[in-house]
Amino acid sequence: MTTAVPSPGTDSIPVTLTGQMRRNIPRYLFGIVLLGLYQYSQYWFDTRLAHAINLATSGESSAALEIGIWLAAVSLVAFGIRVLSRVVVFNAGRISEYELRSALLGHIHKLGPSFFQRMPVGEVMSRATNDLTHVRLLLGFGALNAVNTVFALVSAAAVTLSISVPLTLAAMSPIPLLFYVTRRFSLNLYGRQKGNQDALGKMSAMVQTSISGARVVRAFDLEADQTARFEEVNSDYLEKSLDLARVRGSMGPVMQGITSIGLLVVFWYGGILLVRGEIDGGGFLAFFRALGRLTWPLMALGFLVGLVQRGRAAYSRLSEIFATQPDIEDGPLPAPAEVKGSLSVRHLSYSIGDRPILRDVSFELPVGSSVAIVGKTGCGKSSLARLLPRLLPTPPGTVFLDGVDVCDLPLRTVRKAIGYAQQDPFLFSTTAAENIALALEDVDPKEKERIVKEAARRAHVLDELLSLPDGLDTVVGERGVQLSGGQKQRVALGAAFVLGPQILVLDDPLSAVDARTERGILEAIDEQRAERGVILITHRVVAAERCDRILVLDEGKIVESGTHAELLAHDGLYAAFAREQRLEGELARLAELEIPAAPLPVSP
C-alpha cells in the first residue's frame, strides 16, 4: 500500500512529538479502528473455538466443521486487517520522520555561525539520521504496540473472564510485579540511552572530521594521532553501548521470567479446574490461546519501554537544534516589486565576542558602479563581504539596499539581489554543470546547457571543464576534490554569474589562479561591471585599479578612499601595496628570463 507524502513548507511542520501526533490523528484513528477490529476478531475466534472443540469432542463433527470454516475465513480477514493496521500506523511514523527531517534541514539552513561553532557537522548528522530513526520507531511501532497492548488486554480478559474468573485472576497475579520492574528499567534506560546517543554523535563528528581532513592528516603524518583520538571516542561509545546493552539484555529475560510465572499458574490451577470439571477442554484451550495473545504484548512491554525511552532521548537531542534561534531572520517588510541595486553602508561596526572586526565602515555603491576593497590579510575584507548579503548577523541600520535597511527585507530578496562568490568555494558532490546551475529553476534542459556553458566561458573555466573525462557532466567529488583550487573558484564564479544579482560581491577571485587565468577573470569582471554593480574584495592592485572607486581597509577601518590614480598620488598604504606588487612582478619576470651563469675559466 502506498501513501501520498505531504510536502508542506517547513515553517508549517510541527516539530514536537505531540504536534506530530496531532498532525497524524486521522492515521492513528484509522489504525486504532483496525486494531480494535483485529482484537475483536480474535475474541470472536477464541469463543467460537471453545464451542467448536466441545462440539467435536461430543461427536457433533458436522457442526464443528461448519464453525471451523468460519474460523478459517475470519483468520484470513484478521490477517489482512492486522497487516493494514501496521501499514497505516507505521506510515504515520515514517511521514513524521520525513517531515521532521525536512523541518530540521530547513531550520539548520537558517542557523548562523554560532551554532556550528558549538555543534560539529558530524554531531548534526548523527541527530538527523540515527536520532530521527528512533523518533520514527516511537511514533510508528511504539504507538501501534501501546494501543495494541491495551486492546489485547481487554480482548483477552473478555475471553478469560467468561471462562473462569478465578483462573483469570491467578493468571494476572504477576502483572503488578511486571509493571514495577518495567518502571525500574524505564528509569535506567533513559539516561543510558541518551548517553549512548551523545557518544555516537561525538564519534560521528570525529569520523566526519577525519575524512574531510584526510589530505591534511596524510600531509602532516597525523595518522597515529588521529587513530588514537578516534580510539578514545570509540572506546567511550563502546563502554556506553555495553552499559546500555547490559540493561536492555537483562530486561528481556526478567520480563519473560515474570510472564512465565503466569503460564505456570495457568497450567497448574487450570489443570485442577479441568479435573474438577469446573471448565471444559474447549474452554481451557480458548483460555490458553487468549492468554497467549496477552503474553506477547506483556513480554514486549519491556521492549516497548526501551523504545519509548530511546525515542524520548533522541527527540531531546533533536529539540536542542529546533530550540536554537537563528542568528539571522527575515525582516518584517515584504519583498519589493523591483530591486534597482544601489547599496549604502553607513557606520558599520562588527565584532566577534570582544574582538572588533570592522569599525565605522561607510561607503556608497550607486547602481551599476564598482568598488574595490583592498587590504592586508585579516583586515576584515571577507567579513564585510559576508555582512552585505546578511550571511553574518548584519547590525540593523548599517547596510541599505535601494535605501531600505537589509535587516527589514526578506533574506531571499537580499541574497538574490546581492550575489556572493566566496574566496574558499564549496562545491557539491555532483556534476560541474549542476554546481554552476545551482540558481536555475525549471529551465528547459537545452536552455540550461546554454546558460551553464556561457557562465563557464565568462568565468574562463569552460575549456578546462570540457577537457574532464565527462566534460561538464563530470562529478567533481565532495567539496570539488577533483578540481584545483583555481578551478573551484571559477566554477563558483560561474554560479554567481548564473544567479544574475543586481550586485555581485567577489571575495578575492584571483587568489588561486595563474597570470593567464587572472587576465581572463579580470576581463570577465569588466563584463560584469557593464551589467551590474560589483564589489571586488582583493589584495591585487591590478584588479582594484579597474574599479570606479577603491577602499583601503586596515584593522577594520577604511583608511583610504579614491580612484587608483588618486591613491597612488596620496602615497599611502595603497601606494605601498602597488610598489610591492610591482616589485614582485618584476622579480617573477626576471626569474623566468634568468640565464645560467657561465662557468669560471680554469687555470692551466
C-alpha positions, 0 to 999 in steps of 0.5 A: 500500500502506498501513501501520498507524502505531504510536502508542506513548507517547513515553517508549517511542520510541527516539530514536537512529538505531540504536534506530530501526533496531532498532525497524524490523528486521522492515521492513528484513528484509522489504525486504532479502528483496525486494531480494535477490529483485529482484537475483536476478531480474535475474541470472536475466534477464541469463543467460537473455538471453545464451542467448536472443540466441545462440539467435536469432542461430543461427536457433533463433527458436522457442526464443528466443521461448519464453525471451523470454516468460519474460523478459517475465513475470519483468520484470513480477514484478521490477517489482512486487517492486522497487516493494514493496521501496521501499514497505516500506523507505521506510515504515520511514523515514517511521514513524521520522520520525513517531515521532521527531517525536512523541518530540521534541514530547513531550520539548520539552513537558517542557523548562523555561525554560532551554532556550528561553532558549538555543534560539529557537522558530524554531531548534526548528522548523527541527530538527523539520521540515527536520532530521527530513526528512533523518533520514527520507531516511537511514533510508528511501532511504539504507538501501534504496540501501546494501543495494541497492548491495551486492546489485547488486554481487554480482548483477552480478559473478555475471553478469560473472564467468561471462562473462569474468573478465578483462573483469570485472576491467578493468571494476572497475579504477576502483572503488578510485579511486571509493571514495577520492574518495567518502571525500574528499567524505564528509569535506567534506560533513559539516561543510558540511552541518551548517553549512548546517543551523545557518544555516537554523535561525538564519534560521528563528528570525529569520523566526519572530521577525519575524512574531510581532513584526510589530505591534511592528516596524510600531509602532516603524518597525523595518522597515529594521532588521529587513530588514537583520538578516534580510539578514545571516542570509540572506546567511550561509545563502546563502554556506553553501548555495553552499559546500555546493552547490559540493561536492555539484555537483562530486561528481556529475560526478567520480563519473560521470567515474570510472564512465565510465572503466569503460564505456570499458574495457568497450567497448574490451577487450570489443570485442577479446574479441568479435573474438577470439571469446573471448565471444559477442554474447549474452554481451557484451550480458548483460555490458553490461546487468549492468554497467549495473545496477552503474553506477547504484548506483556513480554514486549512491554519491556521492549516497548519501554526501551523504545519509548525511552530511546525515542524520548532521548533522541527527540531531546537531542533533536529539540536542542537544534529546533530550540536554537534561534537563528542568528539571522531572520527575515525582516518584517517588510515584504519583498519589493516589486523591483530591486534597482541595486544601489547599496549604502553602508553607513557606520558599520561596526562588527565584532566577534565576542570582544574582538572588533572586526570592522569599525565605522565602515561607510561607503556608497555603491550607486547602481551599476558602479564598482568598488574595490576593497583592498587590504592586508590579510585579516583586515576584515575584507571577507567579513564585510563581504559576508555582512552585505548579503546578511550571511553574518548577523548584519547590525540593523541600520548599517547596510541599505539596499535601494535605501531600505535597511537589509535587516527589514527585507526578506533574506531571499530578496537580499541574497538574490539581489546581492550575489556572493562568490566566496574566496574558499568555494564549496562545491557539491558532490555532483556534476560541474554543470549542476554546481554552476546551475545551482540558481536555475529553476525549471529551465528547459534542459537545452536552455540550461546547457546554454546558460551553464556553458556561457557562465563557464566561458565568462568565468574562463573555466569552460575549456578546462571543464570540457577537457574532464573525462565527462566534460561538464557532466563530470562529478567533481567529488565532495567539496570539488576534490577533483578540481584545483583550487583555481578551478573551484573558484571559477566554477563558483564564479560561474554560479554567481554569474548564473544567479544574475544579482543586481550586485555581485560581491567577489571575495578575492577571485584571483587568489588561486589562479595563474597570470593567464587565468587572472587576465581572463577573470579580470576581463570577465569582471569588466563584463560584469561591471557593464551589467551590474554593480560589483564589489571586488574584495582583493589584495591585487592592485591590478584588479582594484585599479579597474574599479570606479572607486577603491577602499583601503581597509586596515584593522577594520577601518577604511583608511583610504578612499579614491580612484587608483590614480588618486591613491597612488598620488596620496602615497599611502598604504595603497601606494605601498601595496602597488610598489610591492606588487610591482616589485614582485612582478618584476622579480617573477619576470626576471626569474623566468628570463634568468640565464645560467651563469657561465662557468669560471675559466680554469687555470692551466 
